[in-house]
Amino acid sequence: MKNWLAILVYAILNCLVSFVTGYWWIGMLFSALFVFIVANHFYRDAVLVPFLTIFFTWLCISWYLDVQNQSILSKKIATLFQIGQPWVLMLLVSTIGGISGMLGGIIGWNFKQFQMKP
């Protein structure tokens, strides 16, 4: 139960700070701190949870920005990169964000392992 509460707090804090600031590196920092403080299992806590949290945070942010400008910008960028659909662009951007969150989680795991060594 403690881990689920920590994951929920991490996800909410990351969403709020990302919406307010708009900086991409905040998610990576929160991923590293989350894993450093809470993680017990490498694949679940240091890879999967940061990836999914940052992925859905960036998906929400990109969807919110897309709705705010009535899909004008995302259609033009999708046409520029020859992607076709704006939702594919949102998934691509979210995947890149998820990978950066996962890398932050792996960095946090390595710091935790370094601290545990005598």
Backbone as ProteinMPNN parsed JSONL, in Angstrom:
{"seq_chain_A": "MKNWLAILVYAILNCLVSFVTGYWWIGMLFSALFVFIVANHFYRDAVLVPFLTIFFTWLCISWYLDVQNQSILSKKIATLFQIGQPWVLMLLVSTIGGISGMLGGIIGWNFKQFQMKP", "coords_chain_A": {"N_chain_A": [[0.822, -1.194, 0.0], [1.991, 1.186, 0.691], [3.732, 1.703, -1.451], [1.924, 2.12, -3.577], [0.625, 4.41, -2.744], [2.787, 6.177, -2.756], [3.401, 6.137, -5.488], [1.076, 7.277, -6.51], [1.154, 9.836, -5.326], [3.53, 10.737, -6.502], [2.793, 10.746, -9.239], [0.679, 12.65, -9.26], [1.981, 14.941, -8.249], [3.939, 15.265, -10.216], [2.339, 15.749, -12.487], [1.036, 18.159, -11.738], [3.199, 19.967, -11.354], [4.392, 19.849, -13.878], [2.344, 20.845, -15.514], [2.181, 23.446, -14.53], [4.797, 24.583, -14.795], [5.83, 23.671, -17.298], [8.248, 22.645, -18.126], [10.422, 20.138, -19.409], [12.404, 18.716, -18.063], [11.709, 18.529, -15.434], [10.108, 16.294, -14.979], [11.971, 14.262, -15.331], [13.671, 14.768, -13.188], [11.886, 14.382, -11.011], [11.383, 11.662, -11.433], [13.891, 10.512, -10.918], [14.191, 11.242, -8.204], [11.938, 9.956, -7.068], [12.498, 7.219, -7.539], [14.9, 7.017, -6.154], [14.056, 7.381, -3.522], [11.855, 5.602, -3.048], [11.914, 3.166, -4.555], [11.924, -0.392, -4.883], [12.049, -2.535, -6.617], [13.69, -3.094, -9.663], [12.692, -3.231, -12.42], [9.93, -2.653, -12.229], [9.646, -0.37, -10.486], [11.736, 1.385, -11.188], [11.785, 1.557, -13.937], [9.278, 1.012, -15.317], [7.193, 2.448, -13.889], [8.129, 5.247, -13.814], [8.268, 5.648, -16.637], [5.57, 5.252, -17.537], [4.216, 7.18, -16.004], [5.355, 9.678, -16.786], [4.853, 9.485, -19.507], [1.985, 9.533, -19.625], [1.584, 12.006, -18.413], [2.782, 13.8, -20.255], [1.193, 13.195, -22.43], [-1.285, 14.132, -21.563], [-0.66, 16.865, -21.281], [0.034, 17.545, -23.938], [-2.374, 16.976, -25.223], [-4.039, 18.807, -23.916], [-2.894, 21.267, -24.724], [-3.337, 20.993, -27.436], [-6.113, 21.07, -27.6], [-6.52, 23.651, -26.691], [-5.565, 25.301, -28.778], [-7.18, 24.532, -30.839], [-6.35, 22.4, -32.467], [-4.804, 23.438, -34.518], [-2.005, 23.975, -34.574], [-0.892, 21.406, -34.107], [-1.793, 19.965, -36.345], [-0.434, 21.294, -38.391], [2.243, 20.788, -37.694], [2.267, 18.0, -37.794], [1.818, 17.672, -40.52], [4.12, 18.89, -41.467], [6.15, 17.125, -40.593], [5.342, 14.933, -41.967], [3.662, 13.029, -40.795], [0.934, 12.643, -40.661], [-1.502, 12.261, -38.958], [-2.551, 14.229, -36.14], [-2.772, 12.985, -33.606], [-0.957, 10.914, -33.678], [1.414, 12.302, -33.587], [1.174, 13.321, -30.99], [1.356, 10.923, -29.507], [3.955, 10.172, -30.198], [5.483, 12.282, -29.122], [4.815, 11.918, -26.43], [5.909, 9.401, -25.981], [8.635, 9.952, -26.25], [8.905, 11.657, -24.05], [8.26, 9.784, -22.033], [10.429, 8.037, -22.252], [12.48, 9.737, -21.415], [11.693, 10.098, -18.757], [11.965, 7.451, -17.884], [14.73, 7.153, -18.139], [15.505, 8.976, -16.184], [14.519, 7.587, -13.962], [16.187, 5.327, -14.019], [18.638, 6.543, -13.521], [18.147, 7.466, -10.916], [17.893, 4.952, -9.666], [20.494, 3.973, -9.973], [21.881, 5.841, -8.383], [20.788, 5.143, -5.942], [21.717, 2.513, -5.647], [24.44, 3.056, -5.545], [24.581, 4.471, -3.162], [23.921, 2.482, -1.347], [26.089, 0.769, -1.291], [28.875, -0.237, 0.711]], "CA_chain_A": [[0.0, 0.0, 0.0], [2.887, 2.334, 0.752], [4.23, 1.98, -2.793], [0.851, 2.678, -4.404], [0.433, 5.788, -2.302], [3.939, 6.942, -3.243], [3.243, 6.272, -6.935], [-0.003, 8.237, -6.728], [1.674, 11.165, -4.986], [4.509, 11.053, -7.551], [2.087, 11.069, -10.481], [-0.052, 13.908, -9.091], [2.963, 16.014, -8.126], [4.55, 15.457, -11.528], [1.349, 16.399, -13.369], [0.823, 19.541, -11.331], [4.389, 20.787, -11.622], [4.592, 19.921, -15.326], [1.353, 21.759, -16.075], [2.458, 24.82, -14.113], [6.06, 25.084, -15.319], [5.992, 23.34, -18.71], [9.612, 22.206, -18.418], [10.485, 18.7, -19.582], [13.372, 18.1, -17.163], [11.093, 18.348, -14.114], [9.698, 14.892, -14.898], [13.172, 13.442, -15.157], [14.11, 14.989, -11.815], [10.958, 13.679, -10.123], [11.596, 10.228, -11.607], [15.105, 10.142, -10.193], [13.914, 11.346, -6.77], [10.991, 8.914, -6.701], [13.186, 5.933, -7.506], [15.898, 7.071, -5.095], [13.414, 7.307, -2.217], [10.828, 4.578, -2.866], [12.012, 1.962, -5.38], [12.394, -1.673, -4.365], [12.25, -3.428, -7.753], [14.235, -2.313, -10.769], [11.863, -3.129, -13.618], [8.646, -2.008, -11.963], [9.748, 0.944, -9.853], [12.729, 2.265, -11.794], [11.619, 1.645, -15.383], [7.893, 1.058, -15.772], [6.415, 3.522, -13.255], [8.484, 6.562, -14.371], [7.903, 5.744, -18.045], [4.131, 5.439, -17.693], [3.795, 8.444, -15.407], [5.752, 10.795, -17.651], [4.125, 9.306, -20.759], [0.622, 10.041, -19.505], [1.646, 13.439, -18.136], [3.03, 14.502, -21.511], [0.019, 13.01, -23.276], [-2.294, 15.077, -21.078], [-0.232, 18.225, -21.612], [-0.078, 17.767, -25.383], [-3.797, 17.017, -25.548], [-4.558, 20.081, -23.404], [-2.433, 22.328, -25.622], [-3.992, 20.788, -28.724], [-7.484, 21.558, -27.467], [-6.477, 25.098, -26.517], [-5.406, 26.004, -30.063], [-8.119, 23.905, -31.774], [-5.581, 21.472, -33.318], [-4.176, 24.124, -35.655], [-0.555, 23.776, -34.544], [-0.54, 19.991, -34.237], [-2.019, 19.568, -37.743], [0.652, 21.841, -39.216], [3.482, 20.074, -37.38], [2.116, 16.648, -38.336], [2.017, 17.793, -41.963], [5.528, 19.216, -41.684], [6.94, 15.9, -40.415], [4.695, 13.91, -42.785], [3.126, 11.99, -39.914], [-0.427, 12.413, -41.102], [-2.512, 12.573, -37.947], [-2.0, 14.894, -34.957], [-2.706, 12.107, -32.444], [0.291, 10.162, -33.779], [2.421, 13.232, -33.083], [1.048, 13.343, -29.525], [1.907, 9.664, -28.991], [5.406, 10.22, -30.384], [6.014, 13.204, -28.116], [4.634, 11.286, -25.121], [6.885, 8.318, -25.876], [9.935, 10.584, -25.983], [8.853, 12.066, -22.645], [8.322, 8.58, -21.201], [11.813, 7.548, -22.258], [13.279, 10.614, -20.543], [11.331, 9.745, -17.387], [12.575, 6.16, -17.598], [16.157, 7.396, -17.913], [15.599, 9.572, -14.855], [14.344, 6.506, -12.998], [17.403, 4.501, -14.005], [19.656, 7.341, -12.827], [17.816, 7.386, -9.496], [18.209, 3.596, -9.202], [21.948, 3.879, -9.856], [22.262, 6.589, -7.189], [20.378, 4.351, -4.769], [22.665, 1.398, -5.537], [25.724, 3.624, -5.146], [24.476, 4.83, -1.753], [23.822, 1.26, -0.53], [27.389, 0.095, -1.205], [29.659, 0.24, 1.864]], "C_chain_A": [[0.868, 1.261, 0.0], [3.398, 2.708, -0.639], [3.159, 2.599, -3.682], [0.562, 4.122, -4.026], [1.565, 6.682, -2.801], [3.844, 7.159, -4.752], [2.166, 7.304, -7.25], [0.451, 9.663, -6.432], [2.673, 11.631, -6.041], [3.811, 11.484, -8.839], [1.357, 12.41, -10.375], [0.909, 15.087, -9.011], [3.615, 16.314, -9.474], [3.597, 16.156, -12.486], [1.178, 17.869, -13.018], [2.012, 20.428, -11.678], [4.635, 20.911, -13.122], [3.587, 20.855, -15.986], [1.685, 23.21, -15.741], [3.721, 25.361, -14.791], [6.225, 24.843, -16.818], [7.385, 22.874, -19.083], [9.677, 20.689, -18.46], [11.39, 18.035, -18.543], [12.815, 17.894, -15.756], [10.677, 16.891, -13.935], [10.871, 13.967, -14.683], [13.702, 13.562, -13.729], [13.204, 14.265, -10.824], [11.103, 12.169, -10.238], [12.808, 9.763, -10.817], [14.874, 10.201, -8.683], [12.966, 10.262, -6.282], [11.686, 7.567, -6.55], [14.21, 5.899, -6.372], [15.259, 6.867, -3.723], [12.591, 6.038, -2.043], [11.154, 3.223, -3.481], [12.573, 0.755, -4.636], [12.74, -2.641, -5.488], [12.675, -2.599, -8.958], [13.233, -2.131, -11.9], [10.558, -2.404, -13.37], [8.83, -0.573, -11.496], [10.703, 1.893, -10.565], [12.553, 2.426, -13.298], [10.159, 1.884, -15.753], [7.106, 2.234, -15.19], [6.837, 4.902, -13.766], [8.094, 6.719, -15.839], [6.413, 6.033, -18.204], [3.651, 6.766, -17.132], [4.131, 9.628, -16.299], [5.048, 10.695, -19.0], [2.722, 9.896, -20.665], [0.581, 11.529, -19.149], [1.843, 14.225, -19.424], [1.867, 14.338, -22.472], [-1.086, 13.976, -22.865], [-1.931, 16.511, -21.436], [-0.382, 18.496, -23.106], [-1.533, 17.795, -25.824], [-4.414, 18.341, -25.108], [-4.151, 21.243, -24.32], [-3.085, 22.213, -26.999], [-5.426, 21.298, -28.699], [-7.501, 23.081, -27.369], [-6.331, 25.852, -27.841], [-6.185, 25.329, -31.183], [-7.411, 23.079, -32.855], [-4.901, 22.136, -34.507], [-2.686, 23.81, -35.708], [-0.183, 22.311, -34.75], [-0.776, 19.481, -35.661], [-0.889, 20.061, -38.63], [1.972, 21.114, -38.955], [3.427, 18.646, -37.898], [2.3, 16.65, -39.848], [3.483, 18.062, -42.286], [6.409, 17.974, -41.589], [6.372, 14.713, -41.184], [4.221, 12.726, -41.952], [1.693, 11.653, -40.312], [-1.458, 12.883, -40.096], [-1.874, 13.245, -36.73], [-1.886, 13.981, -33.733], [-1.456, 11.231, -32.481], [1.449, 11.016, -33.28], [2.38, 13.297, -31.56], [1.612, 12.067, -28.899], [3.428, 9.632, -29.109], [6.061, 11.116, -29.335], [5.916, 12.586, -26.719], [5.618, 10.144, -24.921], [8.28, 8.867, -25.597], [9.993, 11.062, -24.531], [8.94, 10.884, -21.702], [9.727, 8.004, -21.133], [12.693, 8.43, -21.382], [12.948, 10.354, -19.071], [11.944, 8.417, -16.961], [14.072, 6.317, -17.351], [16.395, 8.062, -16.564], [15.436, 8.532, -13.762], [15.569, 5.618, -12.895], [18.537, 5.246, -13.314], [19.411, 7.31, -11.321], [18.134, 6.025, -8.912], [19.72, 3.436, -9.024], [22.463, 4.669, -8.652], [21.928, 5.812, -5.925], [21.334, 3.181, -4.563], [24.043, 1.893, -5.083], [25.711, 3.978, -3.662], [24.482, 3.587, -0.877], [25.15, 0.539, -0.393], [28.177, 0.659, -0.024], [30.913, 0.985, 1.459]], "O_chain_A": [[0.52, 2.27, -0.613], [3.487, 3.89, -0.972], [3.452, 3.508, -4.459], [0.288, 4.955, -4.889], [1.326, 7.814, -3.22], [4.168, 8.24, -5.245], [2.331, 8.116, -8.161], [0.165, 10.585, -7.196], [2.66, 12.798, -6.431], [4.198, 12.476, -9.456], [1.411, 13.218, -11.303], [0.676, 16.12, -9.638], [3.817, 17.476, -9.829], [4.004, 17.058, -13.218], [1.175, 18.726, -13.901], [1.844, 21.515, -12.231], [5.044, 21.973, -13.591], [3.936, 21.581, -16.916], [1.494, 24.101, -16.569], [3.713, 26.479, -15.306], [6.711, 25.719, -17.533], [7.675, 22.722, -20.27], [9.056, 20.02, -17.634], [11.151, 16.883, -18.181], [13.401, 17.152, -14.968], [10.87, 16.316, -12.864], [10.775, 12.994, -13.935], [14.13, 12.572, -13.135], [13.69, 13.61, -9.902], [10.961, 11.461, -9.24], [12.758, 8.742, -10.13], [15.311, 9.308, -7.958], [13.164, 9.705, -5.202], [11.489, 6.862, -5.561], [14.371, 4.876, -5.706], [15.863, 6.241, -2.851], [12.63, 5.442, -0.966], [10.7, 2.204, -2.959], [13.54, 0.851, -3.88], [13.628, -3.48, -5.331], [12.103, -1.547, -9.241], [12.951, -1.002, -12.3], [10.117, -1.619, -14.21], [8.228, 0.343, -12.056], [10.488, 3.105, -10.539], [13.122, 3.349, -13.883], [9.844, 2.86, -16.433], [6.423, 2.942, -15.93], [5.959, 5.684, -14.13], [7.643, 7.788, -16.251], [6.034, 6.956, -18.925], [2.778, 7.409, -17.714], [3.282, 10.487, -16.541], [4.682, 11.717, -19.579], [2.315, 10.672, -21.53], [-0.35, 12.234, -19.538], [1.145, 15.211, -19.661], [1.579, 15.246, -23.252], [-1.746, 14.57, -23.718], [-2.793, 17.287, -21.849], [-0.869, 19.556, -23.499], [-1.889, 18.566, -26.715], [-5.215, 18.929, -25.835], [-4.974, 22.098, -24.648], [-3.353, 23.224, -27.65], [-5.896, 21.892, -29.669], [-8.4, 23.727, -27.906], [-6.91, 26.925, -28.007], [-5.88, 25.535, -32.358], [-7.829, 23.068, -34.013], [-4.462, 21.441, -35.423], [-2.163, 23.426, -36.754], [0.75, 22.012, -35.495], [-0.016, 18.636, -36.135], [-0.432, 19.342, -39.518], [2.733, 20.853, -39.887], [4.429, 18.129, -38.391], [2.884, 15.716, -40.398], [4.022, 17.53, -43.256], [7.31, 17.786, -42.406], [6.879, 13.599, -41.057], [4.361, 11.57, -42.354], [1.3, 10.487, -40.295], [-2.211, 13.818, -40.37], [-0.772, 12.872, -36.329], [-0.997, 14.177, -32.904], [-0.946, 10.844, -31.43], [2.361, 10.51, -32.627], [3.424, 13.324, -30.909], [2.278, 12.13, -27.865], [4.111, 9.123, -28.221], [7.072, 10.748, -28.735], [6.84, 12.719, -25.917], [6.112, 9.939, -23.812], [9.021, 8.301, -24.793], [11.011, 10.893, -23.861], [9.617, 10.96, -20.677], [10.164, 7.537, -20.081], [13.565, 7.922, -20.677], [13.843, 10.388, -18.226], [12.388, 8.267, -15.823], [14.622, 5.681, -16.452], [17.37, 7.754, -15.878], [16.131, 8.58, -12.747], [15.947, 5.201, -11.799], [19.322, 4.633, -12.59], [20.348, 7.148, -10.538], [18.599, 5.939, -7.776], [20.175, 2.839, -8.049], [23.383, 4.219, -7.969], [22.69, 5.822, -4.958], [21.719, 2.887, -3.431], [24.727, 1.213, -4.319], [26.718, 3.804, -2.976], [25.001, 3.632, 0.238], [25.323, -0.238, 0.546], [28.161, 1.864, 0.226], [31.666, 1.44, 2.32]]}, "name": "protein", "num_of_chains": 1, "seq": "MKNWLAILVYAILNCLVSFVTGYWWIGMLFSALFVFIVANHFYRDAVLVPFLTIFFTWLCISWYLDVQNQSILSKKIATLFQIGQPWVLMLLVSTIGGISGMLGGIIGWNFKQFQMKP"}
